[in-house]
């Protein structure tokens, strides 16, 4: 009896191999948060090598998830799938940031001020648009807590 | 340093009355208003001797402040525009009367929520946690915790 192996289409293959990689997840995370980012900023924020960012962006563009209308500036595409992905990922990203802020609030009087300062700066550098939009009051109160803990 | 507007005076007065009513304690910290730039000298003064290596990093965080209670000078600084909100003022006033330490932040966030009914500055994790704490020990004892020496979460 012949066993039928369904063949993935080229598009499905690209999605399977591009969206799911850690590098793609990192880049997509920052594009969800920042809307648009220059190539250099993606390298700095993701901490990935330039070649890794280059190849991942190429695959994401080929799969239609990322686009670059202006040379060197990258953003998510406007198609239905990508926008649904963006909505879902925004919820996830908010939870990640909230959890980070919660951890800082638990550590602020017990861990070194140097460590707390670096954690706050990291969050701002990585996720500033979301912090400003959703967590500005909490972020402000943690800065106050840090200063008074020194 | 800026001029305190009538609106801020009103919020200040309301905050002090609310805390006196809920805690039986008079807020004695003076309220000051300024831009983020105005905040730099008093904040810098409050910790430079103890941590000079942190000055530039912390100064880069100051633009994100809405307000701050400085325990060294017993002053509440409100950032003009962004900090002139009842929640911010009540938050800093609670820090000014707070005696418990460590874990100072989340108990204050919860009490701001309970006193003002506003939940946009409390993290969901903190709200969930402290609703359970309130169920377990009662709001009266949460308020007592704030005013007592010792861990703010030792109950």
Interface residues (C-beta under 8 A of the other chain):
Chain A: X98 X99 X101 X102 X105 X106 X108 X109 X110 X113 X114 X117 X118 X120 X121 X124 X131 X135 X136 X137 X138 X139 X140 X141 X142 X143 X144 X145 X146 X147 X148 X150
Chain B: X43 X46 X47 X50 X51 X53 X54 X57 X58 X60 X61 X62 X64 X65 X66 X67 X68 X69 X70 X71 X87 X88 X91 X92 X95 X101 X102 X103 X104 X105 X106 X108 X109 X120 X121 X122 X123 X124 X125 X126
